[in-house]
Amino acid sequence: LIMIHGLLSTPLAWASVNNELWADDAIRQRYQIWHYLYNTSAPALYSARLLRAQLRELRTLLDSGGDDPAMQKTTVLAHSMGGIVAKALVVEPRDVFWKAAFNVPLEQLRLSSEDRTSLNDAFEWQPEASVHRIIFACVPHRGSNYVDSAVGRIGRRITRPPNSFQSFYHRIGETNPGVFTPAYQALGEGKLNSIGSLSPQQPTLSILALMPYAHPVHTHSIIGNRGRPGPLETSSDGFVPYTSSHLEDADSELIVPDGHRAFLHPEGLAEIKRVLNLR
């Protein structure tokens, strides 16, 4: 079980959930819990790239022969932006993101061999075949208008992407002027951060949301509506609207009368346990 925290958070967000799961004999016997700690100031696809690399390294270390059945069956529990990271693990984008971000093919860019390899890996990757189930908790699959509010705009100004991410894309933009599409100009300037990437106006999320899973994946949604009356279509967990969190093809969907951390609510926690006990 891999737990992926959300924006402006750490694995400590899962502390009470982690304790509850370890106290459950059936779950403790079936799962080993891993936590992914990442810098949440970078766009989710960048964090997903780092996670893929770390998973490959970890599996090589723990299962060098690739024959451990348990290592071939992974469940992911993801909150908020962590759900975008999780979705990126199980899709095969080919050239879809590339065409959205760049005006020219990769081979036409002036790059060092190291940068060329890194850029190719950032936009075209192989899915994690071991991931077979994902529990999405309050995930903005289609973005959040909160990002474009006054508070969100302030957050964008004070959030700084990691230096390695920032300098990498700034270097590409300087060496190859005009290669980024207008929608990704901020990326070429090294200024696209995690908050900006969650805007409904930024095309990455809409592209990712429409991508099919590369292999069969069971998905489950836990969505907060703060316990307010009214149609689900107009509800929100305070940050993410229902219309952004809802998945048409999800195996299950639970509406919890709580806010953006609905996974901590007793009903949300019970749903996590229910799903983890599925075969």
C-alpha positions in Angstrom: 0.0 0.0 0.0 1.5 3.3 -1.1 0.1 6.5 0.6 0.5 9.7 -1.3 -0.2 13.0 0.6 -1.6 16.1 -1.0 -0.5 19.8 -1.6 1.3 21.6 1.2 1.4 18.4 3.3 3.6 15.5 4.3 3.1 11.8 5.2 2.1 13.0 8.7 -1.3 13.7 7.3 -1.8 9.9 7.2 -0.7 9.3 10.8 -4.1 8.5 12.3 -5.1 6.5 9.2 -1.8 4.6 9.4 -2.4 3.7 13.0 -5.9 2.6 12.3 -4.8 0.3 9.5 -2.0 -1.3 11.5 -4.5 -2.0 14.3 -6.6 -4.0 11.9 -5.3 -7.6 11.9 -6.7 -8.5 8.4 -5.1 -5.4 6.8 -1.8 -5.8 8.6 -1.5 -9.3 7.4 -2.1 -8.3 3.7 -0.3 -5.0 3.4 3.0 -3.4 3.9 2.6 0.4 4.1 4.9 2.7 2.2 4.7 6.5 2.2 5.8 8.8 -0.6 7.3 12.1 0.6 7.7 14.7 -2.2 8.1 18.4 -2.6 4.6 19.6 -3.2 5.6 22.9 -4.8 6.4 21.1 -8.1 3.7 20.1 -10.6 2.2 16.6 -10.0 3.6 15.1 -13.2 7.1 16.0 -12.0 6.5 14.3 -8.6 5.0 11.2 -10.4 8.2 11.0 -12.5 10.3 10.9 -9.3 8.0 8.3 -7.7 8.3 6.0 -10.8 12.1 6.2 -10.5 12.1 5.5 -6.8 9.7 2.5 -7.2 11.9 1.0 -9.9 14.9 1.4 -7.6 13.1 0.0 -4.6 11.7 -3.0 -6.5 15.2 -3.8 -7.9 16.5 -3.8 -4.3 13.7 -5.8 -2.7 12.8 -8.1 -5.6 15.7 -8.2 -8.0 14.4 -11.4 -9.7 10.9 -9.8 -10.3 9.2 -12.9 -9.1 7.7 -11.9 -5.7 3.8 -12.0 -6.2 3.3 -9.3 -3.5 5.5 -6.8 -5.3 3.4 -7.2 -8.4 0.2 -6.1 -6.8 0.1 -2.5 -5.4 -2.7 -0.5 -4.0 -2.4 3.3 -3.8 -4.2 5.6 -1.4 -4.0 9.2 -2.5 -5.3 12.5 -1.2 -5.9 15.7 -3.2 -2.9 16.4 -5.5 -1.5 13.1 -4.6 -4.3 11.6 -6.6 -3.0 13.3 -9.7 0.4 11.7 -9.0 -1.3 8.4 -8.6 -3.3 8.6 -11.9 0.0 9.4 -13.7 1.4 6.1 -12.6 -1.2 4.1 -14.5 -1.4 5.8 -17.9 0.8 5.7 -21.0 0.8 9.2 -22.4 2.9 8.6 -25.6 3.1 12.0 -27.2 -0.1 13.6 -25.9 1.5 15.8 -23.3 4.4 16.6 -25.6 2.2 18.0 -28.3 0.3 20.1 -25.7 3.5 21.6 -24.4 5.9 21.9 -27.3 5.7 23.3 -30.9 8.3 20.9 -32.3 9.4 17.3 -31.9 12.0 16.3 -29.3 14.6 15.6 -32.0 14.5 19.2 -33.2 15.5 20.7 -29.8 19.0 21.7 -29.0 19.8 19.7 -25.8 22.6 17.8 -24.1 22.2 14.1 -24.2 21.4 14.1 -20.5 18.7 16.7 -20.8 17.2 14.9 -23.8 16.9 11.7 -21.9 15.4 13.5 -18.9 12.9 15.4 -21.0 11.8 12.3 -22.9 11.2 10.5 -19.6 9.2 13.4 -18.2 6.7 13.4 -21.1 6.6 9.8 -22.4 6.7 7.0 -19.8 5.7 3.5 -19.2 2.9 2.8 -16.7 3.4 1.0 -13.4 1.9 -2.4 -14.2 1.9 -3.4 -10.5 -0.7 -0.8 -9.5 -4.1 -2.5 -9.6 -6.2 -0.4 -7.3 -6.4 3.3 -6.4 -8.4 5.0 -3.6 -8.8 8.6 -4.5 -9.7 10.9 -1.6 -10.8 14.5 -2.5 -8.8 14.5 -5.7 -9.1 17.5 -8.1 -9.1 15.4 -11.3 -10.3 18.4 -13.3 -8.7 21.2 -11.2 -10.0 23.6 -8.6 -11.3 27.1 -9.2 -10.0 27.9 -5.7 -6.5 28.0 -7.3 -7.7 31.0 -9.4 -9.1 32.9 -6.4 -7.3 35.8 -4.7 -5.9 33.3 -2.1 -4.8 31.0 -4.9 -3.0 33.8 -6.8 -1.1 34.7 -3.6 -0.2 31.1 -3.2 1.2 30.9 -6.7 3.4 34.0 -6.1 4.9 32.6 -2.9 5.3 28.9 -4.1 8.6 28.2 -5.7 9.2 25.0 -7.6 12.4 23.0 -6.7 15.5 24.5 -8.1 16.3 21.4 -10.2 12.9 21.6 -11.9 13.0 25.3 -12.4 16.5 25.5 -13.8 15.9 22.5 -16.1 12.9 23.9 -18.0 14.3 27.5 -17.9 17.5 26.1 -19.6 15.4 24.4 -22.3 13.4 27.6 -22.9 16.5 29.8 -23.1 18.4 27.4 -25.5 15.3 26.8 -27.6 13.2 30.1 -27.7 9.6 29.8 -28.9 9.4 26.0 -28.5 6.8 26.0 -25.7 3.1 26.4 -26.6 1.3 29.5 -25.1 -0.4 27.2 -22.5 2.9 26.0 -21.2 4.9 29.2 -21.5 5.2 29.4 -17.7 6.9 25.9 -17.8 9.5 27.2 -20.3 10.2 30.1 -17.9 10.6 27.7 -15.0 7.6 29.3 -13.3 4.9 26.6 -13.4 4.4 25.4 -9.8 2.0 22.9 -8.2 -0.7 25.5 -7.4 -0.8 26.9 -11.0 -0.8 23.3 -12.4 -4.1 22.6 -10.5 -6.0 25.4 -12.2 -8.8 24.2 -14.5 -7.3 26.6 -17.1 -4.1 24.6 -17.2 -4.5 21.8 -19.8 -2.5 19.1 -18.0 -5.3 18.0 -15.7 -8.0 17.9 -18.5 -5.6 15.8 -20.6 -4.8 13.4 -17.8 -8.4 13.0 -16.8 -9.4 11.8 -20.3 -6.5 9.3 -20.5 -7.6 5.7 -20.1 -5.8 3.4 -17.8 -3.0 1.4 -19.5 -4.2 -1.8 -17.8 -7.1 -2.8 -15.6 -7.2 -0.6 -12.4 -9.9 -0.7 -9.8 -10.7 2.9 -8.6 -12.6 4.2 -5.6 -13.6 7.7 -4.7 -14.0 9.3 -1.3 -15.5 12.8 -1.7 -16.4 15.4 0.9 -19.5 17.6 0.6 -19.2 19.3 4.1 -22.6 17.8 5.0 -24.5 20.5 3.2 -27.9 19.9 1.6 -28.4 20.3 -2.2 -27.5 18.4 -5.4 -24.1 16.7 -5.5 -23.3 18.5 -8.8 -23.1 21.8 -7.0 -21.4 20.5 -3.8 -17.7 20.9 -2.8 -15.4 19.8 0.0 -14.4 23.4 0.4 -11.5 23.3 -2.1 -12.5 20.7 -4.7 -16.0 20.7 -6.3 -17.8 17.4 -6.7 -17.7 17.7 -10.5 -13.9 17.6 -10.3 -13.6 14.7 -7.9 -16.3 12.5 -9.5 -15.2 9.6 -11.8 -17.8 8.1 -14.0 -16.0 4.7 -14.2 -15.1 4.4 -10.5 -15.9 1.0 -8.9 -17.3 2.9 -5.9 -18.0 6.4 -4.7 -18.6 7.5 -1.1 -19.9 11.0 -0.2 -18.7 12.0 3.3 -20.3 14.8 5.3 -16.9 16.5 5.8 -14.4 18.8 4.1 -11.2 18.4 2.1 -9.8 15.8 4.6 -12.8 13.5 4.3 -10.5 10.5 4.6 -10.1 11.3 8.3 -13.8 11.2 8.9 -15.1 7.9 10.5 -17.1 7.2 7.3 -14.0 7.9 5.1 -11.8 5.7 7.2 -14.3 2.9 7.2 -14.5 3.1 3.4 -10.7 2.8 3.2 -10.8 -0.3 5.3 -13.6 -1.8 3.3 -11.7 -1.3 0.0 -8.4 -2.6 1.4 -10.2 -5.8 2.5 -11.5 -6.5 -1.1 -9.9 -9.3 -3.0 
